[in-house]
Amino acid sequence: MDKRDSNKRSQILGFIPQKENVYNKLLPYADKLDEESTKLFLDIKTNLIKSVLAREMRPGCALWTSRLNKYMKIYGLKFSKEDHICLIKLYYDLITQPNLEPTRINKFAATLSFLLKKEYLLSQDDLQLQWKPLYDLCTRLVEQSKNDIGMYRYSSGLETTLENLIRCARIYFPVTATQEILDEFRPKLCPYSNTEIASAIEYLEIFLPIVVKPEESDKGYRLWFEELMNLWEVCHNANIWES
């Protein structure tokens, strides 16, 4: 959207939309969509906030999350940058709270991934997310399921949903996150323990930020690239972690 279109939409809607569904303007009732979408989003936002304040995960948050997902599929990210950031922070706080049902985590994580998907809409200056709560969430879900001999159950797609979320979120990790992640997983990079190093490499692969500003490269990929490449070159026994 160019500057002229942005100003025009801002005058009509009262804000500059993040990313609209461009095909909606071809509909025969396109002139009514702005009023309809504004009213619907206000309704979703208001009731979602009420549900969170009342700590009503089900049916409140689940219902209004479903409606938000439908809204985004129909209208796109038709809300202001401020609302976009607030929604991301809201769902980030929701999924990282303790003792949340796996089904709710799956739903909220999928919604958060959709909100984070178009990375060009928000810069690192607009938004920062901490990596540790996401790691604690993964540990709580995946490791607890393994240790509790299958007594802690979750849907088969939850791990994939969380991995997609982390890959979308890592661009917004603070510049110090790379060193913190390495400090967490370096002690586990033991090539003599296939299980431990495979788990560590898997976490590094999804958590390490790979998109950094050029001036921050010394605190980014340069901290780990040579070390991991040397590890890969030295070990020639086709371990499971190499894939």
KEKE-3310 file (N, C-alpha, C; in steps of 0.2 Angstrom, whole numbers, plus 5000, padded with zeros to 4 digits):
npx = (5004:5004:5009:4999:4987:4987:4985:4972:4965:4967:4960:4947:4945:4951:4963:4978:4977:4985:4987:4977:4964:4966:4957:4944:4939:4934:4922:4904:4897:4907:4908:4902:4910:4919:4913:4907:4917:4924:4915:4914:4927:4929:4920:4925:4938:4934:4927:4936:4946:4938:4936:4948:4952:4942:4947:4943:4945:4939:4922:4925:4938:4942:4931:4931:4944:4942:4934:4941:4951:4943:4940:4952:4955:4945:4945:4959:4974:4967:4968:4975:4993:4996:4985:4989:5001:4997:4988:4997:5006:4996:4992:5004:5007:4996:4998:5010:5007:5006:5000:4990:4978:4983:4975:4970:4983:4987:4978:4979:4993:4993:4985:4993:5005:5000:4998:5011:5016:5018:5032:5037:5029:5030:5044:5059:5061:5048:5043:5047:5051:5053:5063:5064:5052:5045:5054:5053:5039:5039:5048:5040:5029:5033:5044:5038:5028:5035:5042:5032:5027:5017:5006:5003:4994:4994:4988:4993:4998:5003:5016:5022:5015:5020:5033:5033:5028:5039:5048:5043:5043:5056:5063:5060:5066:5077:5093:5102:5098:5104:5116:5112:5104:5114:5122:5113:5112:5124:5132:5126:5130:5136:5145:5146:5134:5120:5107:5106:5113:5106:5093:5098:5103:5091:5083:5092:5091:5078:5077:5088:5091:5091:5090:5097:5102:5115:5125:5124:5129:5140:5134:5126:5124:5138:5142:5140:5141:5154:5158:5148:5149:5161:5159:5151:5159:5169:5164:5160:5152:5139:5128:5112:5108:5113:5104)
npy = (4994:5011:5027:5037:5029:5024:5035:5038:5027:5028:5040:5035:5024:5028:5023:5016:5002:4986:4975:4972:4961:4960:4956:4959:4971:4969:4964:4964:4971:4979:4992:4992:4985:4991:4997:4986:4977:4985:4986:4972:4969:4977:4971:4958:4961:4968:4958:4948:4953:4955:4941:4937:4944:4939:4927:4917:4904:4894:4894:4907:4914:4904:4904:4918:4918:4910:4917:4928:4922:4919:4932:4937:4928:4932:4946:4949:4956:4967:4979:4991:4995:4996:4989:4976:4973:4973:4962:4952:4952:4949:4935:4929:4930:4922:4909:4906:4905:4895:4878:4878:4871:4859:4859:4872:4879:4874:4880:4894:4896:4894:4904:4915:4912:4915:4929:4933:4930:4938:4946:4958:4968:4972:4978:4974:4984:4988:4977:4965:4949:4937:4923:4913:4909:4902:4891:4885:4882:4872:4863:4859:4853:4844:4836:4833:4825:4814:4809:4806:4794:4793:4798:4811:4819:4825:4834:4827:4836:4847:4849:4852:4864:4872:4873:4880:4892:4896:4898:4909:4918:4920:4930:4941:4940:4947:4955:4950:4937:4926:4923:4919:4908:4899:4897:4890:4878:4873:4865:4853:4848:4835:4824:4810:4806:4802:4805:4816:4826:4826:4831:4844:4850:4850:4860:4871:4873:4878:4888:4898:4914:4919:4929:4944:4961:4969:4976:4970:4957:4951:4948:4939:4927:4925:4920:4907:4900:4896:4886:4876:4872:4867:4856:4848:4845:4838:4826:4811:4800:4798:4803:4803:4817:4824:4826)
npz = (5000:4995:5000:4997:4996:5009:5017:5012:5017:5030:5033:5031:5039:5051:5055:5050:5041:5044:5035:5022:5015:4998:4989:4993:4989:4977:4978:4976:4987:4992:4997:5009:5018:5026:5037:5042:5045:5055:5065:5069:5072:5084:5092:5094:5099:5111:5118:5119:5128:5139:5142:5145:5156:5165:5166:5159:5150:5143:5138:5133:5129:5119:5110:5106:5100:5090:5082:5079:5071:5060:5056:5052:5041:5032:5031:5032:5040:5046:5055:5066:5069:5082:5088:5082:5088:5102:5102:5098:5110:5119:5116:5117:5131:5135:5130:5137:5150:5165:5167:5157:5146:5134:5122:5121:5121:5108:5100:5103:5100:5086:5081:5086:5078:5065:5067:5068:5056:5044:5043:5039:5042:5055:5064:5073:5082:5085:5092:5104:5110:5123:5123:5133:5140:5130:5128:5140:5140:5129:5135:5146:5140:5130:5136:5148:5144:5139:5151:5159:5156:5145:5151:5151:5139:5123:5107:5091:5082:5090:5093:5081:5078:5088:5085:5073:5078:5086:5076:5069:5079:5083:5076:5083:5095:5108:5106:5114:5115:5108:5114:5126:5123:5118:5129:5137:5129:5125:5134:5132:5120:5117:5108:5110:5116:5108:5110:5119:5112:5100:5104:5109:5097:5089:5097:5096:5082:5080:5089:5088:5083:5066:5058:5059:5062:5052:5059:5071:5070:5077:5089:5085:5073:5072:5084:5084:5072:5066:5076:5076:5063:5063:5072:5064:5053:5060:5065:5058:5058:5054:5063:5071:5074:5064:5054)
capx = (5000:5008:5007:4992:4982:4987:4981:4965:4962:4967:4954:4940:4945:4953:4969:4981:4977:4992:4987:4970:4963:4965:4951:4938:4937:4931:4915:4898:4896:4913:4907:4899:4914:4923:4909:4905:4924:4926:4911:4916:4934:4928:4916:4930:4943:4931:4925:4942:4949:4933:4937:4955:4951:4938:4951:4938:4949:4934:4922:4926:4944:4942:4926:4933:4949:4940:4931:4947:4954:4939:4940:4958:4954:4940:4948:4966:4976:4964:4968:4981:4999:4995:4981:4993:5006:4994:4986:5003:5008:4991:4992:5010:5006:4991:5001:5016:5005:5007:4994:4985:4976:4986:4971:4970:4989:4987:4974:4982:4999:4991:4983:4999:5009:4997:4999:5018:5019:5021:5037:5039:5024:5033:5051:5062:5060:5041:5041:5052:5048:5058:5064:5064:5045:5043:5057:5050:5033:5041:5050:5034:5024:5036:5048:5034:5025:5040:5044:5026:5025:5011:5000:5001:4993:4992:4987:4999:5000:5005:5024:5023:5012:5025:5040:5031:5027:5045:5052:5040:5044:5063:5065:5059:5070:5082:5100:5106:5095:5108:5121:5108:5102:5120:5123:5108:5112:5131:5134:5123:5133:5141:5144:5145:5127:5116:5100:5106:5115:5100:5089:5101:5103:5084:5081:5096:5089:5072:5077:5093:5089:5096:5090:5099:5105:5122:5129:5123:5131:5144:5130:5121:5126:5145:5144:5139:5142:5160:5158:5143:5151:5167:5157:5148:5165:5174:5160:5159:5149:5132:5123:5105:5107:5116:5099)
capy = (5000:5017:5033:5040:5024:5023:5041:5038:5022:5031:5045:5032:5019:5031:5020:5013:4994:4982:4971:4970:4956:4965:4954:4961:4977:4967:4961:4969:4975:4981:4999:4991:4981:4995:4998:4979:4975:4989:4984:4966:4969:4980:4966:4953:4964:4969:4952:4944:4956:4953:4934:4936:4947:4935:4921:4912:4901:4891:4895:4914:4915:4900:4907:4924:4917:4907:4923:4932:4919:4920:4939:4938:4925:4936:4953:4950:4960:4974:4983:4996:4992:4996:4983:4971:4972:4971:4955:4947:4951:4945:4928:4927:4929:4917:4902:4904:4904:4888:4874:4879:4865:4858:4861:4879:4881:4873:4885:4901:4896:4894:4911:4919:4911:4919:4936:4935:4927:4943:4949:4964:4972:4974:4978:4972:4990:4988:4972:4961:4943:4933:4916:4908:4907:4897:4885:4882:4879:4866:4858:4857:4849:4838:4832:4830:4819:4808:4807:4803:4787:4794:4800:4818:4818:4831:4832:4825:4842:4852:4850:4856:4871:4876:4874:4885:4898:4898:4901:4915:4923:4921:4936:4947:4939:4953:4954:4945:4930:4921:4921:4915:4901:4895:4896:4884:4871:4871:4859:4847:4846:4830:4819:4803:4805:4804:4807:4822:4831:4827:4836:4851:4853:4852:4866:4876:4874:4881:4894:4903:4919:4919:4936:4950:4967:4968:4979:4965:4950:4949:4945:4934:4921:4924:4917:4900:4897:4892:4881:4871:4869:4862:4850:4844:4842:4833:4820:4808:4794:4799:4803:4806:4824:4828:4827)
capz = (5000:4995:5005:4995:4998:5016:5019:5011:5021:5037:5034:5031:5045:5057:5057:5044:5042:5043:5028:5020:5010:4993:4984:4995:4985:4971:4980:4975:4993:4995:5001:5016:5022:5031:5043:5045:5048:5061:5071:5071:5076:5090:5096:5095:5104:5118:5122:5121:5134:5145:5144:5148:5163:5169:5166:5156:5144:5139:5131:5132:5125:5114:5106:5102:5096:5083:5078:5077:5066:5054:5054:5048:5035:5028:5030:5033:5046:5045:5061:5067:5071:5089:5090:5080:5094:5108:5101:5099:5117:5123:5115:5120:5138:5136:5129:5141:5157:5167:5168:5152:5143:5127:5116:5121:5118:5101:5096:5104:5096:5079:5080:5087:5072:5060:5068:5067:5050:5040:5047:5036:5045:5062:5065:5080:5086:5087:5096:5107:5113:5126:5121:5138:5141:5124:5129:5146:5137:5126:5140:5150:5136:5127:5141:5153:5141:5139:5158:5163:5152:5141:5155:5149:5132:5119:5100:5087:5079:5094:5092:5074:5079:5093:5081:5068:5081:5088:5070:5067:5085:5085:5073:5088:5101:5109:5103:5119:5116:5105:5119:5132:5120:5117:5136:5139:5126:5124:5138:5130:5113:5118:5102:5113:5118:5103:5112:5121:5107:5095:5107:5109:5090:5087:5100:5093:5075:5080:5093:5086:5078:5060:5055:5063:5059:5050:5065:5077:5068:5082:5094:5082:5070:5072:5090:5084:5065:5065:5081:5074:5057:5065:5075:5058:5049:5064:5067:5052:5060:5052:5069:5070:5075:5058:5049)
cpx = (5004:5005:5000:4986:4981:4984:4974:4961:4962:4961:4947:4940:4947:4960:4972:4981:4984:4992:4980:4970:4961:4959:4944:4935:4933:4923:4910:4896:4902:4913:4905:4904:4918:4919:4908:4911:4925:4922:4913:4922:4933:4925:4921:4935:4940:4930:4931:4945:4944:4935:4943:4955:4947:4942:4947:4941:4944:4927:4924:4932:4944:4937:4928:4939:4947:4937:4936:4950:4950:4939:4946:4958:4950:4943:4955:4968:4973:4963:4975:4987:4999:4991:4985:4998:5003:4991:4992:5005:5003:4991:4999:5010:5001:4994:5007:5013:5005:5000:4988:4984:4980:4982:4971:4977:4990:4984:4977:4989:4998:4989:4989:5004:5006:4998:5006:5020:5022:5026:5039:5034:5026:5040:5053:5061:5053:5039:5047:5049:5054:5057:5062:5057:5043:5047:5055:5043:5035:5044:5044:5030:5028:5040:5043:5030:5029:5041:5038:5023:5018:5005:4998:5001:4992:4991:4994:5002:5003:5012:5025:5021:5017:5031:5038:5031:5034:5049:5049:5042:5051:5066:5064:5062:5075:5089:5104:5103:5100:5113:5118:5106:5108:5122:5119:5110:5120:5134:5131:5125:5138:5140:5144:5139:5122:5110:5101:5108:5110:5095:5091:5101:5096:5082:5085:5093:5082:5072:5082:5091:5094:5095:5091:5102:5112:5127:5128:5125:5136:5141:5125:5124:5134:5147:5143:5141:5148:5160:5154:5146:5157:5165:5154:5154:5169:5170:5158:5155:5141:5127:5116:5104:5110:5110:5094)
cpy = (5006:5022:5036:5035:5024:5029:5041:5033:5024:5036:5041:5027:5022:5028:5017:5005:4991:4979:4969:4965:4960:4963:4956:4967:4975:4964:4966:4974:4978:4988:4998:4987:4984:4995:4991:4976:4978:4987:4977:4965:4972:4975:4961:4955:4965:4963:4947:4947:4955:4946:4933:4939:4943:4928:4915:4909:4898:4892:4902:4915:4910:4902:4913:4923:4914:4912:4927:4929:4919:4927:4940:4934:4929:4943:4954:4953:4967:4977:4987:4992:4991:4990:4976:4969:4970:4964:4950:4946:4948:4938:4925:4925:4923:4910:4901:4904:4897:4885:4876:4872:4864:4860:4868:4882:4880:4879:4892:4901:4897:4901:4916:4918:4915:4927:4938:4933:4932:4948:4956:4970:4975:4973:4975:4978:4991:4983:4968:4955:4940:4926:4911:4905:4901:4891:4882:4879:4872:4861:4855:4852:4843:4833:4829:4824:4813:4805:4804:4797:4788:4796:4807:4818:4825:4829:4831:4832:4848:4854:4854:4863:4875:4878:4880:4892:4901:4901:4907:4920:4925:4928:4942:4945:4945:4950:4950:4938:4925:4918:4917:4908:4896:4893:4890:4878:4869:4865:4853:4844:4841:4825:4812:4801:4807:4807:4814:4828:4832:4832:4843:4854:4855:4859:4872:4878:4879:4888:4900:4908:4919:4925:4941:4956:4966:4971:4974:4958:4947:4946:4940:4928:4919:4920:4909:4896:4893:4886:4875:4868:4865:4856:4845:4841:4837:4826:4817:4801:4794:4798:4805:4813:4828:4830:4832)
cpz = (5000:4999:5003:4997:5006:5019:5018:5015:5028:5038:5034:5037:5052:5059:5050:5045:5040:5036:5027:5015:5003:4988:4987:4992:4979:4972:4978:4980:4996:4999:5008:5021:5027:5038:5046:5048:5055:5067:5073:5075:5083:5095:5098:5100:5111:5122:5123:5127:5140:5147:5147:5155:5168:5170:5164:5149:5140:5142:5129:5127:5119:5108:5102:5099:5090:5079:5075:5071:5059:5052:5050:5042:5030:5026:5030:5039:5046:5052:5062:5069:5079:5091:5088:5086:5100:5107:5101:5106:5121:5122:5117:5127:5139:5135:5134:5149:5159:5168:5163:5148:5136:5121:5116:5119:5111:5097:5097:5100:5089:5077:5081:5081:5066:5061:5067:5060:5045:5043:5045:5039:5052:5062:5072:5085:5088:5092:5098:5111:5117:5124:5127:5140:5136:5126:5135:5144:5134:5130:5144:5146:5134:5132:5146:5150:5141:5146:5161:5160:5149:5145:5154:5142:5129:5111:5096:5084:5083:5094:5086:5075:5083:5089:5076:5071:5083:5082:5068:5073:5085:5081:5078:5095:5102:5107:5108:5119:5113:5110:5124:5129:5120:5124:5139:5136:5124:5128:5136:5123:5114:5112:5104:5115:5113:5105:5114:5116:5101:5098:5107:5102:5088:5090:5097:5086:5075:5084:5091:5081:5072:5056:5060:5059:5057:5056:5071:5076:5074:5088:5092:5080:5071:5079:5089:5077:5064:5070:5078:5067:5058:5068:5069:5054:5053:5064:5060:5053:5058:5058:5067:5070:5069:5053:5053)
residu = (MET:ASP:LYS:ARG:ASP:SER:ASN:LYS:ARG:SER:GLN:ILE:LEU:GLY:PHE:ILE:PRO:GLN:LYS:GLU:ASN:VAL:TYR:ASN:LYS:LEU:LEU:PRO:TYR:ALA:ASP:LYS:LEU:ASP:GLU:GLU:SER:THR:LYS:LEU:PHE:LEU:ASP:ILE:LYS:THR:ASN:LEU:ILE:LYS:SER:VAL:LEU:ALA:ARG:GLU:MET:ARG:PRO:GLY:CYS:ALA:LEU:TRP:THR:SER:ARG:LEU:ASN:LYS:TYR:MET:LYS:ILE:TYR:GLY:LEU:LYS:PHE:SER:LYS:GLU:ASP:HIS:ILE:CYS:LEU:ILE:LYS:LEU:TYR:TYR:ASP:LEU:ILE:THR:GLN:PRO:ASN:LEU:GLU:PRO:THR:ARG:ILE:ASN:LYS:PHE:ALA:ALA:THR:LEU:SER:PHE:LEU:LEU:LYS:LYS:GLU:TYR:LEU:LEU:SER:GLN:ASP:ASP:LEU:GLN:LEU:GLN:TRP:LYS:PRO:LEU:TYR:ASP:LEU:CYS:THR:ARG:LEU:VAL:GLU:GLN:SER:LYS:ASN:ASP:ILE:GLY:MET:TYR:ARG:TYR:SER:SER:GLY:LEU:GLU:THR:THR:LEU:GLU:ASN:LEU:ILE:ARG:CYS:ALA:ARG:ILE:TYR:PHE:PRO:VAL:THR:ALA:THR:GLN:GLU:ILE:LEU:ASP:GLU:PHE:ARG:PRO:LYS:LEU:CYS:PRO:TYR:SER:ASN:THR:GLU:ILE:ALA:SER:ALA:ILE:GLU:TYR:LEU:GLU:ILE:PHE:LEU:PRO:ILE:VAL:VAL:LYS:PRO:GLU:GLU:SER:ASP:LYS:GLY:TYR:ARG:LEU:TRP:PHE:GLU:GLU:LEU:MET:ASN:LEU:TRP:GLU:VAL:CYS:HIS:ASN:ALA:ASN:ILE:TRP:GLU:SER)
# end
